Amino acid sequence: MAKPGPDNSTRPGCRRQGSWLAWLRLVPVPWTSSANPHLGGCLSRIVSSVKDSSAADLLGAIGLVRRTARRAARQASQQEPLPPAQSELLRLAARSPGITVADAAQELRLAPNTVSTLVGKLTSVGLLRRTRGVADGRIAVLSVTDKARQRLTEWQDLRAELAGQALARLSPADRRALATAVPALLRLAAGLESDDRAA
């Protein structure tokens, strides 16, 4: 008996993915493996397409949330907001007191001279302190000032307040879904960082 299969019109180049997906639900699993190389290749391309689309949607949503949160905080803040690159460097220096310019450049994926320019701008407004390293006086290390700590704390509190208000307007099901997704998102970030370091 001939093996079941889709209509011949669906074979060339896997043009009709919807037909393939519907048909695959009826096909025994062994026959969808290496027994049919054409089907295996087609299935791989379908799965890859679905994964790429899901990844793009996820990263797009994360980016949109981040941009919207930053914009809302800037509109609500009483202070003039820092440019994103300066803000990221300031937060990094707060998390890692004594970090060098070279290490900051590597962490932020920026050229050292770009970071040096950012350091100059932040020190000029009293938010960052650049001193000589204790172990090696030839190396400059970075630390935030009290003014910067206060600014970061106020900014974080404002963003948390705005995010809390937005969450409160969501349904209980949406809030549970977001809370459940947090560990997976942290693992995703760790995985992306590992891939970036290995590249």
Backbone as JSON, one array per atom type, in Angstrom:
{
  "sequence": "MAKPGPDNSTRPGCRRQGSWLAWLRLVPVPWTSSANPHLGGCLSRIVSSVKDSSAADLLGAIGLVRRTARRAARQASQQEPLPPAQSELLRLAARSPGITVADAAQELRLAPNTVSTLVGKLTSVGLLRRTRGVADGRIAVLSVTDKARQRLTEWQDLRAELAGQALARLSPADRRALATAVPALLRLAAGLESDDRAA",
  "N": [[0.86, -1.2, 0.0], [0.51, 2.2, -0.82], [2.33, 4.85, 0.73], [0.77, 7.3, 2.78], [0.32, 10.72, 1.85], [0.74, 14.27, 1.21], [-1.09, 16.32, -1.13], [0.31, 16.4, -4.4], [0.8, 18.92, -5.3], [1.69, 20.38, -3.2], [4.31, 19.79, -2.73], [6.72, 20.96, -4.12], [9.19, 23.06, -2.96], [7.88, 23.58, -0.52], [5.67, 25.34, -0.53], [3.05, 25.67, 0.38], [2.58, 26.01, 3.4], [0.56, 25.87, 5.32], [-1.08, 23.76, 4.45], [0.71, 21.65, 4.7], [1.16, 21.64, 7.49], [-1.39, 20.98, 8.46], [-1.69, 18.45, 7.33], [0.43, 17.1, 8.54], [-0.44, 16.55, 11.08], [-1.88, 14.24, 10.83], [-0.14, 12.29, 10.08], [1.8, 9.39, 10.77], [4.36, 9.49, 13.26], [6.96, 8.15, 12.78], [7.1, 8.18, 9.97], [7.52, 10.79, 9.36], [10.13, 11.37, 9.75], [13.55, 10.71, 9.08], [12.92, 9.03, 7.05], [11.76, 10.25, 4.93], [13.4, 12.44, 3.25], [12.77, 14.84, 1.91], [10.43, 15.74, 3.18], [11.43, 15.97, 5.75], [13.27, 18.09, 5.47], [11.54, 20.12, 4.7], [9.84, 20.3, 6.94], [11.7, 21.14, 8.84], [12.27, 23.7, 7.91], [9.79, 24.91, 8.23], [9.44, 24.8, 11.04], [11.67, 26.33, 11.81], [10.95, 28.79, 10.71], [8.68, 29.4, 12.25], [9.88, 29.61, 14.81], [11.64, 31.77, 14.39], [9.81, 33.81, 13.92], [8.44, 33.89, 16.37], [10.54, 34.61, 18.1], [11.17, 37.15, 17.1], [8.77, 38.51, 17.59], [8.71, 38.39, 20.39], [11.08, 39.79, 21.2], [10.48, 42.21, 20.05], [8.24, 42.99, 21.56], [9.39, 43.19, 24.13], [11.23, 45.25, 23.69], [9.46, 47.34, 23.07], [8.06, 47.66, 25.49], [10.16, 48.49, 27.13], [10.98, 50.92, 25.89], [8.62, 52.4, 26.1], [8.27, 52.52, 28.87], [10.53, 54.0, 29.59], [10.01, 56.4, 28.26], [7.64, 57.23, 29.52], [8.56, 57.62, 32.13], [10.37, 59.67, 31.72], [8.68, 61.74, 30.96], [7.26, 62.11, 33.29], [9.16, 62.77, 35.13], [10.88, 65.24, 37.12], [13.36, 66.04, 36.5], [15.85, 66.76, 33.99], [16.17, 64.3, 31.6], [18.8, 61.87, 31.18], [20.77, 61.05, 28.27], [20.35, 57.81, 26.72], [22.79, 56.26, 26.52], [24.54, 57.49, 28.37], [23.04, 57.11, 30.67], [23.04, 54.31, 30.9], [25.78, 53.83, 31.34], [26.11, 55.14, 33.77], [24.45, 53.63, 35.48], [25.79, 51.21, 35.32], [28.26, 51.85, 36.52], [27.33, 52.35, 39.08], [26.49, 49.82, 39.84], [28.89, 48.47, 39.75], [31.22, 49.52, 41.43], [34.36, 51.15, 41.01], [34.98, 50.13, 38.54], [36.85, 49.87, 35.52], [37.55, 52.03, 32.7], [38.04, 50.58, 30.4], [36.9, 48.08, 31.02], [34.27, 48.86, 31.35], [33.68, 49.68, 28.77], [33.81, 47.23, 27.45], [31.73, 45.87, 28.71], [29.5, 47.38, 27.99], [29.61, 47.15, 25.31], [30.87, 49.07, 23.71], [33.12, 51.36, 22.07], [36.29, 52.1, 23.59], [37.08, 54.84, 23.46], [34.63, 56.06, 23.06], [33.34, 55.54, 25.49], [35.03, 56.97, 27.15], [34.4, 59.55, 26.35], [31.75, 59.68, 27.23], [32.19, 59.42, 29.96], [33.53, 61.82, 30.48], [31.44, 63.66, 30.05], [29.62, 62.95, 32.07], [31.11, 63.33, 34.39], [31.44, 66.05, 34.28], [29.0, 67.08, 35.0], [28.79, 66.34, 37.56], [28.02, 63.72, 38.23], [29.55, 61.45, 37.99], [32.61, 60.0, 39.12], [36.0, 60.02, 38.46], [38.87, 58.37, 39.15], [42.3, 57.49, 40.07], [43.44, 54.14, 39.98], [43.96, 52.07, 42.87], [45.7, 49.85, 43.01], [47.03, 50.08, 40.58], [48.19, 52.93, 39.44], [48.11, 53.9, 36.89], [45.76, 53.27, 35.73], [42.47, 54.33, 35.25], [39.65, 54.48, 37.35], [36.11, 54.13, 37.89], [33.43, 55.67, 39.67], [30.26, 56.36, 41.18], [28.75, 59.48, 42.18], [27.32, 60.94, 45.2], [25.2, 62.51, 44.39], [24.53, 61.28, 42.0], [23.7, 58.77, 42.92], [21.38, 59.44, 44.33], [19.84, 60.42, 42.22], [19.57, 58.12, 40.61], [18.15, 56.45, 42.33], [15.73, 57.87, 42.65], [14.85, 57.81, 40.01], [14.53, 55.04, 39.58], [12.55, 54.49, 41.47], [10.47, 56.01, 40.43], [10.0, 54.78, 37.93], [9.25, 52.25, 38.82], [6.91, 52.9, 40.18], [5.27, 53.86, 38.08], [5.18, 51.58, 36.48], [3.88, 49.86, 38.23], [1.37, 51.07, 38.38], [0.5, 50.7, 35.75], [0.42, 47.9, 35.64], [-1.6, 47.42, 37.46], [-3.81, 48.08, 36.05], [-4.19, 46.0, 34.35], [-5.68, 42.78, 33.64], [-6.29, 40.21, 36.17], [-5.42, 37.74, 35.15], [-3.57, 38.49, 33.16], [-1.65, 39.73, 34.78], [-0.76, 37.55, 36.3], [0.33, 36.0, 34.25], [2.46, 37.6, 33.37], [4.03, 37.7, 35.72], [4.71, 35.01, 35.96], [6.28, 34.74, 33.73], [8.64, 36.05, 34.25], [11.01, 34.61, 35.39], [11.72, 33.04, 33.14], [12.3, 35.02, 31.26], [14.54, 36.18, 32.43], [16.32, 34.05, 32.22], [16.45, 33.93, 29.45], [17.72, 36.39, 28.92], [20.2, 35.89, 30.13], [21.09, 33.83, 28.5], [21.3, 35.13, 26.01], [23.29, 36.95, 26.64], [25.44, 35.24, 27.12], [25.76, 34.13, 24.56], [26.52, 36.44, 23.22], [28.97, 37.06, 24.41], [30.45, 34.9, 23.62], [30.65, 35.25, 20.92]],
  "CA": [[0.0, 0.0, 0.0], [1.31, 3.41, -0.92], [2.35, 5.64, 1.95], [-0.04, 8.51, 2.64], [1.1, 11.94, 1.65], [-0.05, 15.42, 0.81], [-1.28, 16.47, -2.55], [1.59, 16.66, -5.05], [0.99, 20.35, -5.53], [2.32, 21.0, -2.02], [5.68, 19.34, -2.55], [7.83, 21.82, -4.52], [9.59, 24.21, -2.17], [7.06, 23.76, 0.69], [5.01, 26.63, -0.69], [1.8, 25.74, 1.14], [2.91, 25.54, 4.74], [-0.65, 25.54, 6.05], [-1.49, 22.41, 4.07], [1.66, 20.71, 5.3], [0.94, 21.53, 8.92], [-2.62, 20.24, 8.67], [-1.46, 17.06, 6.96], [1.36, 16.46, 9.47], [-1.16, 16.09, 12.27], [-2.45, 12.93, 10.54], [0.91, 11.38, 9.62], [2.53, 8.72, 11.85], [5.63, 10.16, 13.53], [8.12, 7.59, 12.11], [7.19, 8.5, 8.56], [7.91, 12.19, 9.21], [11.53, 11.53, 10.13], [14.53, 10.61, 8.02], [12.43, 8.17, 5.98], [11.41, 11.11, 3.8], [14.28, 13.61, 3.38], [12.1, 16.07, 1.46], [9.54, 16.17, 4.25], [12.24, 16.41, 6.88], [13.79, 19.42, 5.19], [10.41, 21.06, 4.7], [9.41, 20.47, 8.33], [12.71, 21.94, 9.53], [12.11, 25.09, 7.51], [8.57, 25.41, 8.85], [9.72, 25.0, 12.47], [12.59, 27.45, 11.91], [10.18, 30.01, 10.44], [7.85, 29.67, 13.43], [10.76, 30.04, 15.89], [12.13, 33.11, 14.08], [8.7, 34.74, 14.11], [8.19, 34.01, 17.81], [11.64, 35.37, 18.69], [11.03, 38.55, 16.69], [7.63, 39.08, 18.32], [9.08, 38.53, 21.8], [12.03, 40.88, 21.35], [9.77, 43.44, 19.74], [7.41, 43.36, 22.71], [10.27, 43.63, 25.21], [11.74, 46.57, 23.32], [8.38, 48.31, 23.17], [7.82, 47.91, 26.92], [11.29, 49.27, 27.66], [10.92, 52.29, 25.37], [7.44, 53.06, 26.65], [8.54, 52.81, 30.29], [11.5, 55.1, 29.67], [9.34, 57.63, 27.83], [6.7, 57.63, 30.56], [9.33, 58.13, 33.26], [10.94, 60.98, 31.35], [7.61, 62.73, 30.97], [6.82, 62.34, 34.67], [10.29, 63.21, 35.96], [11.12, 66.67, 37.26], [14.72, 66.3, 36.07], [16.16, 66.55, 32.59], [16.66, 62.93, 31.47], [20.09, 61.63, 30.54], [20.73, 60.21, 27.08], [20.42, 56.39, 27.09], [24.16, 55.76, 26.69], [25.04, 58.01, 29.65], [22.27, 56.46, 31.72], [23.53, 52.93, 31.04], [27.11, 53.88, 31.97], [25.94, 55.53, 35.17], [23.92, 52.47, 36.2], [26.87, 50.22, 35.4], [29.22, 52.3, 37.55], [26.69, 52.19, 40.39], [26.49, 48.39, 40.16], [30.26, 47.95, 39.8], [32.13, 50.59, 41.83], [35.76, 50.87, 40.73], [35.14, 49.55, 37.22], [37.72, 50.66, 34.66], [36.95, 52.48, 31.44], [38.14, 49.46, 29.45], [35.9, 47.07, 31.38], [32.95, 49.44, 31.07], [33.51, 49.63, 27.32], [33.52, 45.84, 27.09], [30.41, 45.51, 29.24], [28.47, 48.1, 27.25], [29.85, 46.89, 23.88], [31.18, 50.36, 23.09], [34.55, 51.63, 21.92], [36.82, 52.78, 24.77], [37.06, 56.3, 23.33], [33.24, 56.48, 23.24], [33.09, 55.53, 26.92], [35.79, 58.1, 27.72], [33.61, 60.75, 26.1], [30.61, 59.64, 28.15], [32.72, 59.68, 31.31], [33.78, 63.25, 30.56], [30.16, 64.38, 30.17], [29.02, 62.65, 33.37], [31.91, 63.97, 35.44], [31.26, 67.5, 34.19], [27.74, 67.45, 35.67], [28.85, 65.89, 38.95], [27.39, 62.42, 38.46], [30.54, 60.36, 37.96], [33.93, 60.34, 39.63], [37.07, 59.27, 37.8], [40.08, 58.44, 39.97], [43.35, 56.54, 39.76], [43.32, 52.88, 40.69], [44.86, 51.9, 44.01], [46.74, 48.88, 42.66], [47.78, 50.56, 39.42], [47.85, 54.34, 39.27], [47.97, 54.25, 35.47], [44.42, 52.9, 35.3], [41.39, 55.14, 35.82], [38.48, 53.71, 37.79], [34.9, 54.95, 37.93], [32.47, 55.5, 40.76], [29.2, 57.38, 41.1], [28.71, 60.44, 43.28], [26.08, 60.9, 45.97], [24.18, 63.12, 43.54], [24.11, 60.26, 41.03], [22.94, 57.73, 43.64], [20.05, 59.97, 44.59], [19.14, 60.5, 40.94], [19.22, 56.76, 40.19], [17.11, 55.95, 43.22], [14.49, 58.54, 42.29], [14.45, 57.31, 38.7], [14.04, 53.67, 39.75], [11.28, 54.55, 42.2], [9.46, 56.55, 39.52], [9.67, 53.74, 36.95], [8.52, 51.2, 39.51], [5.56, 53.41, 40.46], [4.53, 53.9, 36.82], [4.93, 50.19, 36.06], [2.86, 49.32, 39.13], [0.07, 51.61, 37.97], [0.11, 50.04, 34.5], [0.07, 46.52, 35.96], [-2.88, 47.41, 38.17], [-4.9, 48.22, 35.07], [-4.32, 44.74, 33.62], [-6.53, 41.75, 34.27], [-5.53, 39.29, 37.02], [-4.78, 36.7, 34.32], [-2.39, 39.09, 32.54], [-0.63, 39.94, 35.82], [-0.18, 36.25, 36.62], [1.14, 35.58, 33.11], [3.71, 38.37, 33.4], [4.82, 37.25, 36.86], [5.22, 33.68, 35.65], [7.26, 34.83, 32.64], [9.87, 36.73, 34.67], [12.19, 33.73, 35.42], [12.1, 32.64, 31.78], [12.92, 36.18, 30.62], [15.89, 36.31, 32.99], [17.14, 33.0, 31.59], [16.67, 34.36, 28.08], [18.74, 37.44, 28.94], [21.48, 35.25, 30.42], [21.49, 33.09, 27.3], [21.73, 36.09, 24.99], [24.57, 37.51, 27.07], [26.45, 34.2, 26.9], [26.01, 34.07, 23.12], [27.23, 37.66, 22.82], [30.35, 36.97, 24.87], [31.13, 33.85, 22.86], [30.78, 35.66, 19.5]],
  "C": [[0.89, 1.25, 0.0], [1.21, 4.2, 0.38], [1.51, 6.9, 1.76], [0.84, 9.73, 2.48], [0.2, 13.06, 1.24], [-0.23, 15.45, -0.68], [0.03, 16.89, -3.19], [1.85, 18.15, -5.24], [1.66, 21.05, -4.35], [3.78, 20.67, -1.92], [6.74, 20.38, -2.93], [8.03, 23.0, -3.59], [8.76, 24.49, -0.93], [6.28, 25.07, 0.62], [3.77, 26.76, 0.19], [2.01, 25.16, 2.53], [1.67, 25.15, 5.52], [-1.13, 24.15, 5.72], [-0.58, 21.37, 4.69], [1.37, 20.52, 6.79], [-0.33, 20.75, 9.24], [-2.41, 18.76, 8.39], [-0.57, 16.32, 7.96], [0.67, 15.95, 10.72], [-1.7, 14.68, 12.08], [-1.4, 11.89, 10.2], [1.58, 10.71, 10.81], [3.91, 9.33, 12.0], [6.81, 9.51, 12.81], [8.24, 8.01, 10.66], [7.61, 9.95, 8.33], [9.37, 12.41, 9.57], [12.42, 11.39, 8.91], [14.07, 9.72, 6.88], [12.05, 8.98, 4.75], [12.23, 12.38, 3.9], [13.6, 14.91, 2.96], [11.19, 16.63, 2.56], [10.32, 16.68, 5.44], [12.78, 17.81, 6.69], [12.71, 20.47, 5.23], [9.96, 21.36, 6.13], [10.4, 21.34, 9.09], [12.56, 23.41, 9.2], [10.86, 25.71, 8.12], [8.81, 25.73, 10.32], [10.63, 26.2, 12.67], [11.87, 28.77, 11.69], [9.33, 30.4, 11.63], [8.7, 30.2, 14.58], [11.24, 31.47, 15.65], [11.03, 34.14, 14.32], [8.42, 34.96, 15.58], [9.27, 34.84, 18.48], [11.52, 36.85, 18.35], [9.89, 39.22, 17.43], [8.0, 39.34, 19.78], [10.02, 39.71, 22.0], [11.39, 42.22, 21.02], [8.92, 43.93, 20.9], [8.26, 43.86, 23.87], [10.81, 45.03, 24.93], [10.7, 47.66, 23.46], [8.09, 48.67, 24.62], [8.93, 48.8, 27.49], [11.25, 50.72, 27.19], [9.76, 53.07, 25.97], [7.65, 53.43, 28.11], [9.5, 53.97, 30.43], [10.83, 56.43, 29.3], [8.38, 58.15, 28.9], [7.43, 58.23, 31.76], [9.92, 59.5, 32.95], [9.88, 62.08, 31.4], [7.17, 63.08, 32.39], [7.93, 62.91, 35.55], [10.41, 64.72, 35.98], [12.5, 67.06, 36.75], [14.86, 66.08, 34.57], [16.76, 65.15, 32.43], [18.03, 62.87, 30.78], [19.89, 60.86, 29.24], [20.91, 58.74, 27.47], [21.84, 55.88, 27.35], [24.76, 56.23, 28.01], [24.33, 57.33, 30.81], [22.77, 55.03, 31.97], [24.9, 52.9, 31.71], [26.99, 54.22, 33.45], [25.41, 54.36, 36.0], [24.99, 51.39, 36.35], [27.88, 50.6, 36.48], [28.64, 52.17, 38.95], [26.7, 50.73, 40.81], [27.9, 47.86, 40.4], [31.22, 49.08, 40.17], [33.59, 50.21, 41.56], [36.01, 50.23, 39.37], [36.03, 50.46, 36.36], [36.98, 51.07, 33.38], [36.95, 51.34, 30.43], [37.08, 48.4, 29.74], [34.49, 47.58, 31.11], [32.66, 49.4, 29.57], [33.15, 48.22, 26.86], [32.12, 45.44, 27.53], [29.29, 46.14, 28.42], [28.58, 47.87, 25.74], [30.04, 48.2, 23.12], [32.69, 50.49, 22.95], [35.06, 52.38, 23.14], [36.79, 54.31, 24.66], [35.64, 56.87, 23.46], [32.9, 56.55, 24.72], [33.83, 56.68, 27.6], [35.04, 59.41, 27.52], [32.41, 60.82, 27.03], [31.04, 59.95, 29.58], [32.95, 61.18, 31.49], [32.5, 64.05, 30.75], [29.53, 64.17, 31.54], [29.8, 63.28, 34.52], [31.69, 65.48, 35.44], [29.98, 67.97, 34.87], [27.66, 66.87, 37.08], [28.19, 64.57, 39.25], [28.37, 61.26, 38.54], [31.88, 60.88, 38.44], [34.96, 59.43, 38.98], [38.36, 59.47, 38.59], [41.09, 57.41, 39.51], [43.17, 55.27, 40.6], [44.33, 52.76, 41.8], [46.0, 50.97, 43.65], [47.61, 49.36, 41.52], [47.33, 51.99, 39.12], [47.69, 54.76, 37.83], [46.56, 54.0, 34.96], [43.38, 53.77, 36.02], [40.22, 54.24, 36.17], [37.32, 54.67, 38.01], [34.06, 54.65, 39.15], [31.45, 56.63, 40.67], [29.26, 58.28, 42.32], [27.41, 60.27, 44.06], [24.92, 61.49, 45.17], [23.64, 62.09, 42.54], [23.28, 59.17, 41.71], [21.51, 58.2, 43.91], [19.22, 60.01, 43.3], [18.69, 59.12, 40.48], [18.09, 56.19, 41.03], [15.75, 56.57, 42.87], [13.95, 58.02, 40.96], [13.86, 55.9, 38.8], [12.69, 53.65, 40.45], [10.16, 55.03, 41.27], [9.03, 55.49, 38.5], [8.87, 52.62, 37.59], [7.08, 51.64, 39.79], [4.71, 53.4, 39.19], [4.21, 52.5, 36.33], [3.85, 49.55, 36.93], [1.47, 49.81, 38.76], [-0.42, 50.93, 36.7], [-0.31, 48.59, 34.75], [-1.31, 46.44, 36.63], [-4.06, 47.51, 37.22], [-5.1, 46.96, 34.23], [-5.25, 43.78, 34.35], [-5.68, 40.88, 35.18], [-4.81, 38.21, 36.22], [-3.52, 37.24, 33.66], [-1.28, 39.29, 33.57], [0.03, 38.63, 36.2], [0.74, 35.78, 35.5], [2.48, 36.3, 33.1], [4.61, 37.93, 34.55], [5.45, 35.89, 36.59], [6.33, 33.74, 34.62], [8.6, 35.41, 33.09], [11.08, 35.79, 34.73], [12.66, 33.32, 34.03], [12.78, 33.8, 31.04], [14.34, 36.41, 31.14], [16.82, 35.26, 32.4], [17.43, 33.35, 30.14], [17.76, 35.42, 28.01], [20.12, 36.84, 29.2], [21.99, 34.49, 29.2], [21.99, 34.01, 26.2], [23.08, 36.69, 25.35], [25.69, 36.51, 26.85], [26.79, 34.08, 25.43], [26.82, 35.27, 22.66], [28.69, 37.6, 23.22], [31.13, 35.94, 24.05], [31.41, 34.26, 21.42], [32.12, 36.33, 19.24]]
}
